[in-house]
């Protein structure tokens, strides 16, 4: 009877230990993969952020000069087309 309890506890501890080790291994692999991916794409992301900043700086500088408040919106001077058919 005592031997069955001892074997049951031993198997439970072995399964618990194996599950813990596999979880630690998976977390280590995931962390390593994330670090490698982050390192690989960091340069691309920084270039895109600088491009976005430069584009917004250009828009802030030139757009107010292109359109003043007194000018009508682009395309508002177009006349509406008449769709009535002429008699033949």
TIKEFI-742832 format. One record per residue: residue number from 1; x, y negated, z negated of N, C-alpha, C, CB in turn; residue in three letters. Coordinates in nm, 3 decimals, padded with zeros to 5 digits. Glycine has a CB too. Layout:
# residues N
  seq      n_u      n_v      n_w     ca_u     ca_v     ca_w      c_u      c_v      c_w     cb_u     cb_v     cb_w  type
  NUM        X        Y        Z        X        Y        Z        X        Y        Z        X        Y        Z   ALA
...
//
This chain:
# residues 88
  seq      n_u      n_v      n_w     ca_u     ca_v     ca_w      c_u      c_v      c_w     cb_u     cb_v     cb_w  type
    1   00.082   00.120   00.000   00.000   00.000   00.000   00.086  -00.126   00.000  -00.093   00.000  -00.121   UNK
    2   00.189  -00.126  -00.088   00.279  -00.242  -00.093   00.358  -00.256   00.037   00.375  -00.231  -00.212   UNK
    3   00.389  -00.142   00.097   00.466  -00.144   00.222   00.383  -00.206   00.335   00.511   00.000   00.260   UNK
    4   00.253  -00.179   00.341   00.166  -00.238   00.443   00.159  -00.390   00.426   00.025  -00.177   00.437   UNK
    5   00.146  -00.436   00.303   00.141  -00.581   00.278   00.273  -00.646   00.316   00.108  -00.609   00.130   UNK
    6   00.385  -00.580   00.282   00.517  -00.633   00.316   00.534  -00.641   00.467   00.628  -00.546   00.255   UNK
    7   00.495  -00.537   00.539   00.505  -00.539   00.686   00.412  -00.644   00.746   00.472  -00.401   00.744   UNK
    8   00.293  -00.658   00.691   00.200  -00.760   00.740   00.255  -00.900   00.722   00.067  -00.747   00.670   UNK
    9   00.311  -00.928   00.606   00.369  -01.061   00.580   00.492  -01.083   00.668   00.408  -01.076   00.431   UNK
   10   00.572  -00.979   00.686   00.692  -00.991   00.771   00.654  -01.020   00.916   00.777  -00.861   00.764   UNK
   11   00.553  -00.951   00.966   00.509  -00.975   01.104   00.451  -01.116   01.117   00.404  -00.870   01.148   UNK
   12   00.373  -01.159   01.018   00.317  -01.294   01.021   00.427  -01.399   01.021   00.224  -01.316   00.900   UNK
   13   00.528  -01.383   00.936   00.640  -01.478   00.933   00.720  -01.475   01.062   00.731  -01.448   00.815   UNK
   14   00.738  -01.357   01.120   00.809  -01.347   01.247   00.733  -01.418   01.359   00.831  -01.200   01.284   UNK
   15   00.602  -01.399   01.365   00.522  -01.470   01.466   00.523  -01.621   01.443   00.377  -01.419   01.464   UNK
   16   00.515  -01.662   01.318   00.519  -01.804   01.286   00.654  -01.865   01.325   00.492  -01.826   01.137   UNK
   17   00.761  -01.796   01.295   00.895  -01.843   01.330   00.913  -01.850   01.481   01.001  -01.751   01.268   UNK
   18   00.865  -01.748   01.553   00.876  -01.746   01.699   00.795  -01.859   01.763   00.829  -01.612   01.755   UNK
   19   00.676  -01.883   01.710   00.593  -01.992   01.763   00.658  -02.127   01.739   00.454  -01.989   01.699   UNK
   20   00.716  -02.145   01.621   00.784  -02.271   01.590   00.905  -02.294   01.678   00.827  -02.274   01.445   UNK
   21   00.983  -02.189   01.700   01.100  -02.203   01.787   01.060  -02.234   01.931   01.184  -02.076   01.783   UNK
   22   00.958  -02.167   01.980   00.916  -02.194   02.119   00.859  -02.335   02.132   00.810  -02.090   02.164   UNK
   23   00.789  -02.384   02.031   00.738  -02.521   02.036   00.853  -02.621   02.035   00.643  -02.547   01.917   UNK
   24   00.954  -02.597   01.953   01.070  -02.687   01.951   01.143  -02.685   02.084   01.166  -02.648   01.837   UNK
   25   01.155  -02.566   02.146   01.222  -02.556   02.275   01.143  -02.631   02.383   01.238  -02.408   02.316   UNK
   26   01.009  -02.618   02.383   00.927  -02.689   02.481   00.937  -02.840   02.464   00.781  -02.645   02.470   UNK
   27   00.936  -02.887   02.340   00.950  -03.031   02.316   01.087  -03.081   02.361   00.929  -03.063   02.168   UNK
   28   01.190  -03.002   02.339   01.324  -03.041   02.382   01.330  -03.050   02.535   01.429  -02.941   02.330   UNK
   29   01.275  -02.952   02.604   01.275  -02.954   02.751   01.195  -03.071   02.805   01.219  -02.822   02.805   UNK
   30   01.080  -03.098   02.745   00.997  -03.209   02.790   01.068  -03.342   02.768   00.862  -03.209   02.717   UNK
   31   01.132  -03.357   02.655   01.206  -03.480   02.627   01.321  -03.499   02.724   01.258  -03.479   02.483   UNK
   32   01.391  -03.392   02.753   01.504  -03.400   02.847   01.455  -03.436   02.987   01.581  -03.266   02.850   UNK
   33   01.346  -03.375   03.031   01.291  -03.404   03.163   01.245  -03.548   03.173   01.176  -03.310   03.195   UNK
   34   01.178  -03.597   03.066   01.132  -03.736   03.066   01.251  -03.832   03.071   01.046  -03.764   02.941   UNK
   35   01.356  -03.804   02.996   01.473  -03.892   02.995   01.539  -03.897   03.132   01.574  -03.845   02.890   UNK
   36   01.551  -03.781   03.197   01.612  -03.779   03.330   01.527  -03.854   03.432   01.633  -03.635   03.377   UNK
   37   01.396  -03.837   03.426   01.307  -03.907   03.518   01.310  -04.056   03.493   01.165  -03.854   03.506   UNK
   38   01.309  -04.095   03.367   01.313  -04.238   03.332   01.444  -04.300   03.380   01.297  -04.257   03.179   UNK
   39   01.555  -04.230   03.362   01.684  -04.281   03.406   01.689  -04.293   03.557   01.797  -04.191   03.357   UNK
   40   01.625  -04.197   03.627   01.629  -04.197   03.774   01.546  -04.312   03.832   01.577  -04.062   03.828   UNK
   41   01.430  -04.342   03.772   01.341  -04.443   03.828   01.355  -04.580   03.764   01.200  -04.398   03.816   UNK
   42   01.441  -04.595   03.664   01.454  -04.723   03.595   01.501  -04.834   03.689   01.551  -04.710   03.477   UNK
   43   01.596  -04.802   03.776   01.648  -04.902   03.868   01.540  -04.947   03.966   01.769  -04.847   03.945   UNK
   44   01.459  -04.855   04.016   01.352  -04.890   04.109   01.249  -04.980   04.040   01.284  -04.763   04.164   UNK
   45   01.213  -04.947   03.919   01.114  -05.025   03.846   01.166  -05.166   03.818   01.076  -04.956   03.714   UNK
   46   01.292  -05.178   03.782   01.347  -05.312   03.755   01.351  -05.396   03.883   01.488  -05.301   03.694   UNK
   47   01.381  -05.334   03.997   01.379  -05.408   04.124   01.238  -05.454   04.158   01.436  -05.322   04.238   UNK
   48   01.139  -05.369   04.136   01.001  -05.407   04.165   00.954  -05.519   04.072   00.909  -05.286   04.152   UNK
   49   00.992  -05.515   03.946   00.955  -05.622   03.854   01.018  -05.755   03.894   00.996  -05.587   03.713   UNK
   50   01.144  -05.752   03.938   01.207  -05.878   03.981   01.142  -05.929   04.109   01.359  -05.857   04.003   UNK
   51   01.104  -05.839   04.200   01.035  -05.881   04.322   00.899  -05.943   04.289   01.017  -05.762   04.418   UNK
   52   00.828  -05.885   04.194   00.698  -05.940   04.154   00.716  -06.079   04.092   00.628  -05.846   04.054   UNK
   53   00.820  -06.096   04.012   00.846  -06.227   03.952   00.881  -06.330   04.058   00.959  -06.218   03.849   UNK
   54   00.965  -06.293   04.155   01.003  -06.386   04.261   00.884  -06.423   04.347   01.113  -06.327   04.347   UNK
   55   00.797  -06.327   04.377   00.679  -06.354   04.458   00.584  -06.450   04.386   00.607  -06.224   04.491   UNK
   56   00.565  -06.429   04.257   00.476  -06.520   04.184   00.538  -06.659   04.172   00.446  -06.464   04.044   UNK
   57   00.670  -06.668   04.163   00.734  -06.799   04.158   00.717  -06.873   04.291   00.884  -06.785   04.124   UNK
   58   00.729  -06.798   04.402   00.709  -06.860   04.533   00.564  -06.906   04.548   00.745  -06.760   04.646   UNK
   59   00.468  -06.823   04.508   00.328  -06.861   04.518   00.297  -06.983   04.433   00.239  -06.745   04.477   UNK
   60   00.352  -06.990   04.314   00.328  -07.104   04.226   00.383  -07.232   04.286   00.389  -07.080   04.089   UNK
   61   00.494  -07.221   04.356   00.558  -07.341   04.411   00.492  -07.387   04.541   00.705  -07.315   04.435   UNK
   62   00.461  -07.296   04.633   00.417  -07.335   04.766   00.266  -07.340   04.786   00.475  -07.244   04.864   UNK
   63   00.189  -07.261   04.716   00.044  -07.259   04.740  -00.024  -07.391   04.710  -00.019  -07.151   04.658   UNK
   64   00.007  -07.464   04.603  -00.059  -07.593   04.582  -00.031  -07.693   04.694  -00.015  -07.652   04.451   UNK
   65   00.088  -07.685   04.756   00.119  -07.776   04.866   00.045  -07.737   04.994   00.269  -07.778   04.893   UNK
   66   00.015  -07.611   05.010  -00.054  -07.567   05.132  -00.200  -07.607   05.132  -00.042  -07.417   05.146   UNK
   67  -00.266  -07.604   05.018  -00.407  -07.635   05.010  -00.427  -07.741   04.902  -00.491  -07.508   04.980   UNK
   68  -00.472  -07.856   04.942  -00.504  -07.957   04.841  -00.651  -07.944   04.805  -00.472  -08.101   04.893   UNK
   69  -00.691  -08.011   04.698  -00.829  -07.999   04.650  -00.928  -08.065   04.746  -00.842  -08.061   04.511   UNK
   70  -00.885  -08.162   04.826  -00.976  -08.232   04.916  -01.005  -08.153   05.044  -00.919  -08.366   04.953   UNK
   71  -00.917  -08.065   05.080  -00.936  -07.988   05.203  -01.044  -07.883   05.182  -00.804  -07.921   05.247   UNK
   72  -01.123  -07.857   05.287  -01.221  -07.748   05.275  -01.147  -07.614   05.273  -01.324  -07.753   05.393   UNK
   73  -01.215  -07.514   05.230  -01.156  -07.381   05.227  -01.128  -07.333   05.368  -01.247  -07.282   05.153   UNK
   74  -01.025  -07.254   05.388  -00.997  -07.204   05.523  -01.114  -07.119   05.573  -00.867  -07.121   05.524   UNK
   75  -01.153  -07.142   05.696  -01.261  -07.065   05.756  -01.398  -07.126   05.734  -01.260  -06.928   05.702   UNK
   76  -01.410  -07.232   05.654  -01.541  -07.290   05.630  -01.584  -07.383   05.744  -01.542  -07.365   05.499   UNK
   77  -01.490  -07.420   05.831  -01.525  -07.508   05.941  -01.581  -07.430   06.060  -01.404  -07.588   05.985   UNK
   78  -01.585  -07.299   06.051  -01.639  -07.219   06.161  -01.791  -07.238   06.168  -01.603  -07.068   06.143   UNK
   79  -01.841  -07.252   06.287  -01.985  -07.268   06.304  -02.050  -07.131   06.305  -02.019  -07.346   06.435   UNK
   80  -02.168  -07.125   06.254  -02.238  -06.996   06.257  -02.283  -06.970   06.400  -02.360  -06.995   06.158   UNK
   81  -02.268  -06.850   06.442  -02.304  -06.812   06.578  -02.454  -06.790   06.589  -02.227  -06.687   06.622   UNK
   82  -02.509  -06.834   06.698  -02.652  -06.813   06.721  -02.670  -06.676   06.785  -02.713  -06.927   06.812   UNK
   83  -02.765  -06.603   06.733  -02.788  -06.468   06.785  -02.914  -06.462   06.873  -02.802  -06.369   06.668   UNK
   84  -02.971  -06.575   06.908  -03.091  -06.572   06.992  -03.050  -06.545   07.136  -03.170  -06.704   06.982   UNK
   85  -03.127  -06.463   07.200  -03.098  -06.427   07.339  -03.159  -06.532   07.433  -03.152  -06.285   07.373   UNK
   86  -03.087  -06.563   07.536  -03.141  -06.661   07.633  -03.229  -06.586   07.733  -03.025  -06.739   07.708   UNK
   87  -03.339  -06.650   07.774  -03.427  -06.583   07.871  -03.361  -06.575   08.009  -03.563  -06.658   07.881   UNK
   88  -03.388  -06.470   08.078  -03.329  -06.451   08.212  -03.430  -06.476   08.317  -03.271  -06.311   08.229   UNK
//
